[in-house]
Amino acid sequence: MALYRASDRSSVKVIADRIGVNHETLRQWIKAADEADSLTGPNAGLSGDERSELQRLRKAEREWQLEREILRKAAQFFAREMK
């Protein structure tokens, strides 16, 4: 995989021939390595359901923060009006 990623324009077939493996085998190795790399990100190790739940919770948190900010500003406004 390192040879493939380091090469600028070499195709999978060319590199597979160079190292003596079938090009489909190399393509599968590259795919597996890319998938493994995607598991090291911020959502590493989460299932699809867990990712969707995380997205839903983050959206809900943003809404709660917005509502809290609106209420805070309303409270400040009415506090000034009461003086």
Chimera marker file (.cmm) of the C-alpha trace (Angstrom):
<marker_set name="trace">
<marker id="1" x="0.000" y="0.000" z="0.000" r="1" g="1" b="0" radius="0.5"/>
<marker id="2" x="2.832" y="2.390" z="0.764" r="1" g="1" b="0" radius="0.5"/>
<marker id="3" x="4.254" y="1.903" z="-2.727" r="1" g="1" b="0" radius="0.5"/>
<marker id="4" x="0.855" y="2.622" z="-4.275" r="1" g="1" b="0" radius="0.5"/>
<marker id="5" x="0.240" y="5.678" z="-2.110" r="1" g="1" b="0" radius="0.5"/>
<marker id="6" x="3.764" y="7.005" z="-2.702" r="1" g="1" b="0" radius="0.5"/>
<marker id="7" x="3.508" y="6.688" z="-6.483" r="1" g="1" b="0" radius="0.5"/>
<marker id="8" x="2.093" y="9.721" z="-8.227" r="1" g="1" b="0" radius="0.5"/>
<marker id="9" x="0.495" y="8.274" z="-11.311" r="1" g="1" b="0" radius="0.5"/>
<marker id="10" x="1.186" y="4.557" z="-11.293" r="1" g="1" b="0" radius="0.5"/>
<marker id="11" x="-1.899" y="2.431" z="-11.686" r="1" g="1" b="0" radius="0.5"/>
<marker id="12" x="-2.807" y="-0.426" z="-9.404" r="1" g="1" b="0" radius="0.5"/>
<marker id="13" x="-2.056" y="-2.868" z="-12.228" r="1" g="1" b="0" radius="0.5"/>
<marker id="14" x="1.467" y="-1.497" z="-12.775" r="1" g="1" b="0" radius="0.5"/>
<marker id="15" x="2.321" y="-1.654" z="-9.093" r="1" g="1" b="0" radius="0.5"/>
<marker id="16" x="0.754" y="-5.118" z="-8.700" r="1" g="1" b="0" radius="0.5"/>
<marker id="17" x="2.892" y="-6.377" z="-11.585" r="1" g="1" b="0" radius="0.5"/>
<marker id="18" x="5.961" y="-4.760" z="-10.013" r="1" g="1" b="0" radius="0.5"/>
<marker id="19" x="5.481" y="-6.538" z="-6.673" r="1" g="1" b="0" radius="0.5"/>
<marker id="20" x="4.216" y="-9.773" z="-8.192" r="1" g="1" b="0" radius="0.5"/>
<marker id="21" x="0.595" y="-9.953" z="-7.022" r="1" g="1" b="0" radius="0.5"/>
<marker id="22" x="-2.729" y="-9.934" z="-8.827" r="1" g="1" b="0" radius="0.5"/>
<marker id="23" x="-4.042" y="-6.399" z="-9.381" r="1" g="1" b="0" radius="0.5"/>
<marker id="24" x="-7.402" y="-7.281" z="-7.793" r="1" g="1" b="0" radius="0.5"/>
<marker id="25" x="-5.604" y="-8.533" z="-4.689" r="1" g="1" b="0" radius="0.5"/>
<marker id="26" x="-3.737" y="-5.250" z="-4.422" r="1" g="1" b="0" radius="0.5"/>
<marker id="27" x="-6.960" y="-3.314" z="-5.010" r="1" g="1" b="0" radius="0.5"/>
<marker id="28" x="-8.614" y="-5.213" z="-2.126" r="1" g="1" b="0" radius="0.5"/>
<marker id="29" x="-5.620" y="-4.513" z="0.127" r="1" g="1" b="0" radius="0.5"/>
<marker id="30" x="-5.824" y="-0.820" z="-0.692" r="1" g="1" b="0" radius="0.5"/>
<marker id="31" x="-9.575" y="-0.805" z="-0.011" r="1" g="1" b="0" radius="0.5"/>
<marker id="32" x="-9.067" y="-2.560" z="3.334" r="1" g="1" b="0" radius="0.5"/>
<marker id="33" x="-6.311" y="-0.109" z="4.299" r="1" g="1" b="0" radius="0.5"/>
<marker id="34" x="-8.523" y="2.856" z="3.404" r="1" g="1" b="0" radius="0.5"/>
<marker id="35" x="-11.353" y="1.437" z="5.519" r="1" g="1" b="0" radius="0.5"/>
<marker id="36" x="-8.955" y="0.897" z="8.419" r="1" g="1" b="0" radius="0.5"/>
<marker id="37" x="-7.756" y="4.495" z="8.069" r="1" g="1" b="0" radius="0.5"/>
<marker id="38" x="-11.350" y="5.723" z="8.218" r="1" g="1" b="0" radius="0.5"/>
<marker id="39" x="-11.759" y="3.955" z="11.565" r="1" g="1" b="0" radius="0.5"/>
<marker id="40" x="-9.055" y="6.081" z="13.173" r="1" g="1" b="0" radius="0.5"/>
<marker id="41" x="-11.016" y="9.329" z="12.805" r="1" g="1" b="0" radius="0.5"/>
<marker id="42" x="-13.174" y="11.078" z="15.401" r="1" g="1" b="0" radius="0.5"/>
<marker id="43" x="-16.001" y="8.529" z="15.007" r="1" g="1" b="0" radius="0.5"/>
<marker id="44" x="-13.700" y="5.521" z="15.136" r="1" g="1" b="0" radius="0.5"/>
<marker id="45" x="-15.251" y="2.216" z="16.066" r="1" g="1" b="0" radius="0.5"/>
<marker id="46" x="-18.870" y="3.385" z="15.914" r="1" g="1" b="0" radius="0.5"/>
<marker id="47" x="-21.564" y="1.397" z="14.155" r="1" g="1" b="0" radius="0.5"/>
<marker id="48" x="-23.906" y="3.065" z="11.685" r="1" g="1" b="0" radius="0.5"/>
<marker id="49" x="-26.660" y="3.287" z="14.310" r="1" g="1" b="0" radius="0.5"/>
<marker id="50" x="-24.251" y="4.829" z="16.805" r="1" g="1" b="0" radius="0.5"/>
<marker id="51" x="-23.081" y="7.402" z="14.251" r="1" g="1" b="0" radius="0.5"/>
<marker id="52" x="-26.657" y="8.412" z="13.429" r="1" g="1" b="0" radius="0.5"/>
<marker id="53" x="-27.487" y="8.629" z="17.142" r="1" g="1" b="0" radius="0.5"/>
<marker id="54" x="-24.394" y="10.778" z="17.713" r="1" g="1" b="0" radius="0.5"/>
<marker id="55" x="-25.445" y="13.095" z="14.883" r="1" g="1" b="0" radius="0.5"/>
<marker id="56" x="-28.975" y="13.329" z="16.297" r="1" g="1" b="0" radius="0.5"/>
<marker id="57" x="-27.652" y="14.130" z="19.782" r="1" g="1" b="0" radius="0.5"/>
<marker id="58" x="-25.259" y="16.767" z="18.465" r="1" g="1" b="0" radius="0.5"/>
<marker id="59" x="-28.088" y="18.419" z="16.548" r="1" g="1" b="0" radius="0.5"/>
<marker id="60" x="-30.296" y="18.390" z="19.650" r="1" g="1" b="0" radius="0.5"/>
<marker id="61" x="-27.489" y="19.918" z="21.705" r="1" g="1" b="0" radius="0.5"/>
<marker id="62" x="-27.052" y="22.745" z="19.176" r="1" g="1" b="0" radius="0.5"/>
<marker id="63" x="-30.813" y="23.435" z="19.364" r="1" g="1" b="0" radius="0.5"/>
<marker id="64" x="-30.732" y="23.462" z="23.195" r="1" g="1" b="0" radius="0.5"/>
<marker id="65" x="-27.789" y="25.845" z="23.202" r="1" g="1" b="0" radius="0.5"/>
<marker id="66" x="-29.627" y="28.164" z="20.796" r="1" g="1" b="0" radius="0.5"/>
<marker id="67" x="-32.776" y="28.036" z="22.945" r="1" g="1" b="0" radius="0.5"/>
<marker id="68" x="-30.739" y="28.721" z="26.088" r="1" g="1" b="0" radius="0.5"/>
<marker id="69" x="-29.101" y="31.733" z="24.423" r="1" g="1" b="0" radius="0.5"/>
<marker id="70" x="-32.483" y="33.101" z="23.332" r="1" g="1" b="0" radius="0.5"/>
<marker id="71" x="-33.870" y="32.683" z="26.857" r="1" g="1" b="0" radius="0.5"/>
<marker id="72" x="-30.780" y="34.332" z="28.357" r="1" g="1" b="0" radius="0.5"/>
<marker id="73" x="-31.179" y="37.354" z="26.059" r="1" g="1" b="0" radius="0.5"/>
<marker id="74" x="-34.919" y="37.546" z="26.787" r="1" g="1" b="0" radius="0.5"/>
<marker id="75" x="-34.233" y="37.478" z="30.525" r="1" g="1" b="0" radius="0.5"/>
<marker id="76" x="-31.694" y="40.297" z="30.145" r="1" g="1" b="0" radius="0.5"/>
<marker id="77" x="-34.160" y="42.326" z="28.072" r="1" g="1" b="0" radius="0.5"/>
<marker id="78" x="-36.980" y="41.968" z="30.599" r="1" g="1" b="0" radius="0.5"/>
<marker id="79" x="-34.621" y="42.669" z="33.497" r="1" g="1" b="0" radius="0.5"/>
<marker id="80" x="-33.716" y="45.993" z="31.877" r="1" g="1" b="0" radius="0.5"/>
<marker id="81" x="-37.387" y="46.771" z="31.278" r="1" g="1" b="0" radius="0.5"/>
<marker id="82" x="-38.248" y="46.157" z="34.936" r="1" g="1" b="0" radius="0.5"/>
<marker id="83" x="-35.764" y="48.815" z="36.145" r="1" g="1" b="0" radius="0.5"/>
<link id1="1" id2="2" r="1" g="1" b="0" radius="0.2"/>
<link id1="2" id2="3" r="1" g="1" b="0" radius="0.2"/>
<link id1="3" id2="4" r="1" g="1" b="0" radius="0.2"/>
<link id1="4" id2="5" r="1" g="1" b="0" radius="0.2"/>
<link id1="5" id2="6" r="1" g="1" b="0" radius="0.2"/>
<link id1="6" id2="7" r="1" g="1" b="0" radius="0.2"/>
<link id1="7" id2="8" r="1" g="1" b="0" radius="0.2"/>
<link id1="8" id2="9" r="1" g="1" b="0" radius="0.2"/>
<link id1="9" id2="10" r="1" g="1" b="0" radius="0.2"/>
<link id1="10" id2="11" r="1" g="1" b="0" radius="0.2"/>
<link id1="11" id2="12" r="1" g="1" b="0" radius="0.2"/>
<link id1="12" id2="13" r="1" g="1" b="0" radius="0.2"/>
<link id1="13" id2="14" r="1" g="1" b="0" radius="0.2"/>
<link id1="14" id2="15" r="1" g="1" b="0" radius="0.2"/>
<link id1="15" id2="16" r="1" g="1" b="0" radius="0.2"/>
<link id1="16" id2="17" r="1" g="1" b="0" radius="0.2"/>
<link id1="17" id2="18" r="1" g="1" b="0" radius="0.2"/>
<link id1="18" id2="19" r="1" g="1" b="0" radius="0.2"/>
<link id1="19" id2="20" r="1" g="1" b="0" radius="0.2"/>
<link id1="20" id2="21" r="1" g="1" b="0" radius="0.2"/>
<link id1="21" id2="22" r="1" g="1" b="0" radius="0.2"/>
<link id1="22" id2="23" r="1" g="1" b="0" radius="0.2"/>
<link id1="23" id2="24" r="1" g="1" b="0" radius="0.2"/>
<link id1="24" id2="25" r="1" g="1" b="0" radius="0.2"/>
<link id1="25" id2="26" r="1" g="1" b="0" radius="0.2"/>
<link id1="26" id2="27" r="1" g="1" b="0" radius="0.2"/>
<link id1="27" id2="28" r="1" g="1" b="0" radius="0.2"/>
<link id1="28" id2="29" r="1" g="1" b="0" radius="0.2"/>
<link id1="29" id2="30" r="1" g="1" b="0" radius="0.2"/>
<link id1="30" id2="31" r="1" g="1" b="0" radius="0.2"/>
<link id1="31" id2="32" r="1" g="1" b="0" radius="0.2"/>
<link id1="32" id2="33" r="1" g="1" b="0" radius="0.2"/>
<link id1="33" id2="34" r="1" g="1" b="0" radius="0.2"/>
<link id1="34" id2="35" r="1" g="1" b="0" radius="0.2"/>
<link id1="35" id2="36" r="1" g="1" b="0" radius="0.2"/>
<link id1="36" id2="37" r="1" g="1" b="0" radius="0.2"/>
<link id1="37" id2="38" r="1" g="1" b="0" radius="0.2"/>
<link id1="38" id2="39" r="1" g="1" b="0" radius="0.2"/>
<link id1="39" id2="40" r="1" g="1" b="0" radius="0.2"/>
<link id1="40" id2="41" r="1" g="1" b="0" radius="0.2"/>
<link id1="41" id2="42" r="1" g="1" b="0" radius="0.2"/>
<link id1="42" id2="43" r="1" g="1" b="0" radius="0.2"/>
<link id1="43" id2="44" r="1" g="1" b="0" radius="0.2"/>
<link id1="44" id2="45" r="1" g="1" b="0" radius="0.2"/>
<link id1="45" id2="46" r="1" g="1" b="0" radius="0.2"/>
<link id1="46" id2="47" r="1" g="1" b="0" radius="0.2"/>
<link id1="47" id2="48" r="1" g="1" b="0" radius="0.2"/>
<link id1="48" id2="49" r="1" g="1" b="0" radius="0.2"/>
<link id1="49" id2="50" r="1" g="1" b="0" radius="0.2"/>
<link id1="50" id2="51" r="1" g="1" b="0" radius="0.2"/>
<link id1="51" id2="52" r="1" g="1" b="0" radius="0.2"/>
<link id1="52" id2="53" r="1" g="1" b="0" radius="0.2"/>
<link id1="53" id2="54" r="1" g="1" b="0" radius="0.2"/>
<link id1="54" id2="55" r="1" g="1" b="0" radius="0.2"/>
<link id1="55" id2="56" r="1" g="1" b="0" radius="0.2"/>
<link id1="56" id2="57" r="1" g="1" b="0" radius="0.2"/>
<link id1="57" id2="58" r="1" g="1" b="0" radius="0.2"/>
<link id1="58" id2="59" r="1" g="1" b="0" radius="0.2"/>
<link id1="59" id2="60" r="1" g="1" b="0" radius="0.2"/>
<link id1="60" id2="61" r="1" g="1" b="0" radius="0.2"/>
<link id1="61" id2="62" r="1" g="1" b="0" radius="0.2"/>
<link id1="62" id2="63" r="1" g="1" b="0" radius="0.2"/>
<link id1="63" id2="64" r="1" g="1" b="0" radius="0.2"/>
<link id1="64" id2="65" r="1" g="1" b="0" radius="0.2"/>
<link id1="65" id2="66" r="1" g="1" b="0" radius="0.2"/>
<link id1="66" id2="67" r="1" g="1" b="0" radius="0.2"/>
<link id1="67" id2="68" r="1" g="1" b="0" radius="0.2"/>
<link id1="68" id2="69" r="1" g="1" b="0" radius="0.2"/>
<link id1="69" id2="70" r="1" g="1" b="0" radius="0.2"/>
<link id1="70" id2="71" r="1" g="1" b="0" radius="0.2"/>
<link id1="71" id2="72" r="1" g="1" b="0" radius="0.2"/>
<link id1="72" id2="73" r="1" g="1" b="0" radius="0.2"/>
<link id1="73" id2="74" r="1" g="1" b="0" radius="0.2"/>
<link id1="74" id2="75" r="1" g="1" b="0" radius="0.2"/>
<link id1="75" id2="76" r="1" g="1" b="0" radius="0.2"/>
<link id1="76" id2="77" r="1" g="1" b="0" radius="0.2"/>
<link id1="77" id2="78" r="1" g="1" b="0" radius="0.2"/>
<link id1="78" id2="79" r="1" g="1" b="0" radius="0.2"/>
<link id1="79" id2="80" r="1" g="1" b="0" radius="0.2"/>
<link id1="80" id2="81" r="1" g="1" b="0" radius="0.2"/>
<link id1="81" id2="82" r="1" g="1" b="0" radius="0.2"/>
<link id1="82" id2="83" r="1" g="1" b="0" radius="0.2"/>
</marker_set>
